[in-house]
């Protein structure tokens, strides 16, 4: 995310300097906010994380959570004692930077963009959205998703990559699971993800919502962007 933040902002600068209007289009609330808001993404240290993860395996997540509670009570209060992954990350950041992990979380509570910003959200009826999710999963399976995930797993995947939608359900599927059974698990997980992403954007007061089924949605969104940003024909955006 930190790399995406750096590259995305550089692209926005280049586009704006050319007198054009940068458009950020996509579905991930995390990556959207990483670009437009002043969020801090602490660095990583593989050797520190590996040592902390080994410690979790040896003494348990609760023991490390107790250490976190002493070093950064605010961060500890927001992390379940059983959540070893997040506890390890918090301790990793504290050790690397000398700053409380909770420092990075403060910016998340405000929606103050670094840009003059107009945001349009596109919503679709939940029933139709879920039908499209199922259709998309079936296409991915037909295209060889199961074979791809198992091949990459055998070659070695990072812990984060193994948690990706589709990969996780395939890699963790009980022995003997059919493609249909795996597909149903991927569909269920994708629906949960879609609901979380919707909740993420619904919490952002900057988003103006539009119905994807509207025959005039293109004109509606364009009018919203133009009005919010005060765009006039022939004048470059600032």
C-alpha positions as CSV (number, residue, x, y, z in Angstrom):
1,X,0.0,0.0,0.0
2,X,2.8,2.4,0.8
3,X,4.4,1.8,-2.6
4,X,1.0,2.3,-4.3
5,X,0.6,5.6,-2.3
6,X,4.0,6.9,-3.6
7,X,3.5,5.9,-7.2
8,X,-0.2,7.0,-7.3
9,X,0.6,10.5,-6.0
10,X,3.5,10.8,-8.4
11,X,1.1,9.9,-11.3
12,X,-1.4,12.5,-10.0
13,X,1.2,15.2,-10.0
14,X,2.3,14.4,-13.6
15,X,-1.3,14.4,-14.9
16,X,-2.1,17.7,-13.1
17,X,1.0,19.4,-14.3
18,X,0.0,18.5,-17.9
19,X,-3.3,20.4,-17.3
20,X,-5.5,17.3,-17.1
21,X,-7.9,16.0,-14.5
22,X,-6.6,12.9,-12.6
23,X,-9.2,10.3,-12.0
24,X,-8.8,7.6,-9.4
25,X,-11.0,4.6,-10.2
26,X,-11.4,1.4,-8.3
27,X,-13.0,-0.5,-5.5
28,X,-10.6,-0.7,-2.6
29,X,-11.3,1.8,0.2
30,X,-7.9,1.2,1.7
31,X,-6.0,2.1,-1.5
32,X,-8.3,5.1,-2.2
33,X,-7.6,6.6,1.2
34,X,-3.9,5.8,0.9
35,X,-3.8,8.1,-2.1
36,X,-6.1,11.0,-1.1
37,X,-5.5,11.2,2.7
38,X,-2.4,11.8,4.8
39,X,-2.1,8.3,6.0
40,X,1.2,6.9,7.4
41,X,2.2,3.4,6.5
42,X,5.0,2.3,8.8
43,X,7.9,0.4,7.3
44,X,8.5,-3.4,7.5
45,X,11.5,-5.3,8.8
46,X,11.3,-9.0,7.8
47,X,13.9,-10.1,10.4
48,X,12.0,-8.4,13.2
49,X,8.7,-9.8,12.1
50,X,10.1,-13.3,11.7
51,X,11.4,-13.1,15.3
52,X,8.1,-11.9,16.7
53,X,6.1,-14.5,14.7
54,X,8.3,-17.2,16.1
55,X,7.7,-15.8,19.6
56,X,3.9,-16.0,19.0
57,X,4.2,-19.6,18.1
58,X,6.3,-20.3,21.1
59,X,4.6,-18.4,23.9
60,X,1.2,-17.4,22.4
61,X,-0.4,-14.2,21.1
62,X,-1.7,-13.2,24.5
63,X,1.8,-12.9,26.0
64,X,2.9,-10.5,23.2
65,X,-0.3,-8.6,23.5
66,X,0.5,-8.0,27.1
67,X,3.8,-6.5,26.0
68,X,2.0,-4.3,23.5
69,X,-0.3,-3.1,26.3
70,X,2.7,-1.8,28.2
71,X,4.3,-0.1,25.1
72,X,1.2,1.3,23.4
73,X,-2.0,0.9,25.4
74,X,-4.1,2.7,22.7
75,X,-3.1,0.2,20.0
76,X,-3.5,-2.8,22.4
77,X,-7.1,-1.7,23.2
78,X,-8.0,-1.9,19.5
79,X,-6.5,-5.4,18.9
80,X,-7.9,-8.6,20.3
81,X,-5.4,-10.5,22.5
82,X,-5.8,-13.5,20.3
83,X,-4.9,-11.6,17.1
84,X,-1.3,-12.5,16.8
85,X,-0.9,-11.1,13.3
86,X,-1.9,-7.6,14.3
87,X,-0.1,-7.7,17.6
88,X,3.1,-8.7,15.8
89,X,2.7,-5.8,13.3
90,X,2.2,-3.3,16.1
91,X,5.3,-4.5,18.0
92,X,7.3,-4.5,14.7
93,X,6.5,-0.9,14.1
94,X,7.3,0.2,17.6
95,X,10.7,-1.6,17.4
96,X,11.6,-0.2,14.0
97,X,10.4,3.4,14.4
98,X,10.4,4.0,18.1
99,X,6.9,5.5,17.7
100,X,3.6,4.1,19.0
101,X,1.7,2.0,16.4
102,X,-1.4,4.0,17.3
103,X,0.1,7.1,15.8
104,X,-0.6,5.7,12.3
105,X,-4.2,5.1,13.2
106,X,-5.1,8.7,14.1
107,X,-5.3,9.9,10.6
108,X,-7.9,7.2,9.8
109,X,-10.4,8.9,12.0
110,X,-10.6,12.0,9.9
111,X,-11.5,12.5,6.2
112,X,-9.3,15.4,5.2
113,X,-8.0,15.0,1.7
114,X,-4.7,16.4,0.6
115,X,-6.4,17.3,-2.8
116,X,-9.4,19.3,-4.0
117,X,-11.5,16.2,-4.3
118,X,-14.8,15.0,-5.7
119,X,-15.9,11.4,-5.0
120,X,-18.6,9.5,-6.8
121,X,-19.8,6.1,-5.4
122,X,-21.6,3.7,-7.8
123,X,-24.0,1.3,-6.1
124,X,-25.9,-1.6,-7.5
125,X,-28.8,-3.6,-6.1
126,X,-27.4,-6.2,-3.7
127,X,-29.1,-9.1,-5.5
128,X,-27.7,-8.2,-8.9
129,X,-24.2,-7.6,-7.3
130,X,-24.2,-11.0,-5.8
131,X,-25.3,-12.7,-9.0
132,X,-22.4,-11.0,-10.8
133,X,-20.0,-12.1,-8.1
134,X,-21.1,-15.7,-8.6
135,X,-20.7,-15.4,-12.4
136,X,-17.2,-13.9,-12.0
137,X,-16.1,-16.7,-9.7
138,X,-17.3,-19.3,-12.1
139,X,-15.4,-17.7,-15.0
140,X,-12.2,-17.6,-12.8
141,X,-12.6,-21.3,-12.0
142,X,-13.2,-22.2,-15.6
143,X,-10.0,-20.2,-16.5
144,X,-7.9,-22.4,-14.1
145,X,-7.9,-20.6,-10.8
146,X,-7.6,-23.8,-8.8
147,X,-4.6,-25.0,-10.7
148,X,-3.0,-21.5,-10.5
149,X,-3.4,-21.3,-6.8
150,X,-2.0,-24.7,-6.1
151,X,1.0,-24.2,-8.4
152,X,1.9,-20.9,-6.7
153,X,1.3,-22.4,-3.2
154,X,3.8,-25.2,-4.1
155,X,6.3,-22.7,-5.3
156,X,6.0,-20.6,-2.1
157,X,3.6,-17.7,-1.3
158,X,3.8,-15.0,1.3
159,X,1.4,-15.2,4.2
160,X,-0.5,-12.1,2.8
161,X,-0.7,-13.7,-0.7
162,X,-2.1,-16.9,0.8
163,X,-5.0,-14.8,2.3
164,X,-6.1,-13.4,-1.1
165,X,-9.7,-14.0,-2.1
166,X,-9.8,-17.3,-4.0
167,X,-6.3,-18.4,-3.1
168,X,-7.1,-18.8,0.5
169,X,-10.3,-20.9,-0.1
170,X,-8.4,-23.1,-2.6
171,X,-5.2,-23.6,-0.5
172,X,-7.2,-24.3,2.7
173,X,-9.9,-26.4,1.2
174,X,-10.3,-29.8,2.9
175,X,-8.8,-32.7,1.0
176,X,-11.2,-34.1,-1.5
177,X,-13.1,-30.9,-2.0
178,X,-14.7,-30.5,-5.4
179,X,-14.4,-27.4,-7.6
180,X,-18.1,-26.7,-7.0
181,X,-17.5,-26.7,-3.2
182,X,-14.5,-24.5,-3.4
183,X,-16.4,-22.1,-5.7
184,X,-19.2,-21.8,-3.2
185,X,-16.7,-20.8,-0.5
186,X,-15.0,-18.2,-2.8
187,X,-18.4,-16.7,-3.6
188,X,-19.3,-16.5,0.1
189,X,-16.0,-14.9,1.0
190,X,-16.3,-12.4,-1.9
191,X,-19.8,-11.4,-0.8
192,X,-18.4,-10.7,2.7
193,X,-15.6,-8.6,1.1
194,X,-18.1,-6.7,-1.0
195,X,-20.2,-5.8,2.1
196,X,-17.1,-4.7,3.9
197,X,-16.0,-2.5,1.1
198,X,-19.5,-1.0,0.8
199,X,-19.5,-0.2,4.5
200,X,-16.0,1.4,4.2
201,X,-17.1,3.8,1.5
202,X,-20.5,4.5,3.2
203,X,-18.6,5.8,6.2
204,X,-16.8,8.3,4.1
205,X,-18.8,11.6,4.1
206,X,-17.2,12.8,0.9
207,X,-18.8,10.1,-1.3
208,X,-21.9,11.1,-3.4
209,X,-23.8,8.0,-4.3
210,X,-25.2,7.1,-7.8
211,X,-27.3,4.2,-9.0
212,X,-25.4,2.1,-11.5
213,X,-28.7,1.0,-13.1
214,X,-29.6,4.6,-14.0
215,X,-29.5,5.1,-17.8
216,X,-28.0,8.6,-17.3
217,X,-25.3,7.6,-14.7
218,X,-22.5,8.8,-16.9
219,X,-24.0,12.3,-17.2
220,X,-24.9,12.3,-13.5
221,X,-21.4,11.5,-12.3
222,X,-19.8,13.9,-14.8
223,X,-22.1,16.7,-13.6
224,X,-21.2,16.0,-10.0
225,X,-17.5,16.1,-10.7
226,X,-17.8,19.3,-12.7
227,X,-19.9,21.0,-10.1
228,X,-17.9,19.9,-7.1
229,X,-14.5,20.8,-8.7
230,X,-15.9,23.9,-10.4
231,X,-14.6,22.7,-13.8
232,X,-15.1,25.0,-16.8
233,X,-14.5,24.1,-20.4
234,X,-11.1,25.2,-21.5
235,X,-9.7,25.8,-18.0
236,X,-7.2,23.3,-16.6
237,X,-8.0,21.9,-13.2
238,X,-5.9,23.0,-10.2
